[in-house]
Amino acid sequence: MAKSIVIAGIGQTAFGRLAGHSALELEAQAARLAVDDAGLIPDDIDGLVTDPGPAQGVLLGIEPHYLRLGRALGLDPAYAGTEILGGASSLGSIQRAAMAIEADLCEVCLCVYGDTALSSPGSFAYGRGDEAVFGFFGAAGLHALAAQRHMALYGTRAQAFAEVAIAARAHAARTPHAQLRQPLDMEGYFASRMLVEPLRKADCCLISDGAAAVVVCAAERAVDLRHRAVRVLGMGQAHSLGTFSNPSHFDTLPAARCGPATLARAGLSAADVDVAMLYDCFTIVVLMQLEAYGFCPAGQAGDFVAGGRIGPGGSLAVNPSGGLLAEGYGGGMLHVTEAVRQLRGAAGARQVAGAEVALVTGHGLGMNSHATLVLGV
């Protein structure tokens, strides 16, 4: 990148069932917290890029989300937009902000995710064609196919999915604001209700109301701000748009194309990553990303995660806040705010010692879209 781009501020609301709070109210709260965290005032913001989440993005009609939120915040920015990439939208919004700053379209860009999916019936409850009668509902049915495929290709066992879920709960137990802090063990995992074979309830991310935001700017603009800025070392995207028309769609993720390439552009590899904030809508997606990013060869993620390797005290810190599986569903923005805390050394009891490089990923829509950020100090 021609300019050094940084994340200068972060903010988030509580996550869970937040009855009586609109998505715009929560987003405005997170946005103001992020601006204040950066040591700025609203008048400093001249860019706005938003991720409306599933309820706002699907259920609220065609008015652009950035327009609704910008109006609520009282902003008249030089640059604005909304990303609709499913779970890759939050990272996409930060990438879009970085490109706008590089192009001198704005100087300080606010990136905001927010939604009330838990309080908005129908956010995720949609069938996928006639196959819905067999359990093919929403994202769970789609990712169950990917899990079945991984098991068929590589002999992956359900215990591998369990290891991911157990690690997420163990991390969340050290995260005061996490929604799901109760411990989980192998017995508890297999007692979890089957939803779409082979995925159980414990394999599936939470649904949450809440909002999170970050402030993005050029490094020189952040020199006198409140916290040590976190640098954007690399960013990338890849998309596989064929879905069922592509016979290899469930074999791998677009991450295999953009992940290692983004790390390479940053002059790094998987071995250099201290904190891996891997988008974890389902446990199978974590396994597939470990392979796609080069943490282990294809088909070996089950062995890689065995024995608590990605949990607290393991050799690779994956989602130390608990991720979507246990911290809360925040699009991909909670992954970013946790990465920033880790790199600031401000993550409290869950701090990864000596964290200098964080990988953050986003995985969206029908396994069609993927986004990567590499952050560092």
ABEGO torsion letter per residue (X at the ends): XABBBBBABBBBBBBEBBBGBBAAAAAAAAAAAAAAAAGBBAAABABBBBBAEAAAAAAAEABBAAAAAAAAAGBBBABBEBBBAEAAAAAAAAAAAAAAAAAGABABBBBBBBBBAAABBGAABBBBEAAAAAGBBEAAAAAAAAAAAAAAAAGBBAAAAAAAAAAAAAAAAABAABABABBBBAAAAAABBBABOABBAAABBBBBBEBBBBBBBBAAAAAABABBBBBBABBBBBBBAAEAABAAAAABBAAAAAAAAAAAAAGBBAAABABBBBBBABAAAAAAAAAAAGABBBGAAAAAABGGAABBGBABBBGAAGEAAAAEBAEAAAAAAAAAAAAAGAAEAABBBGBABBBBBBBBEBGABBBBBBBBX
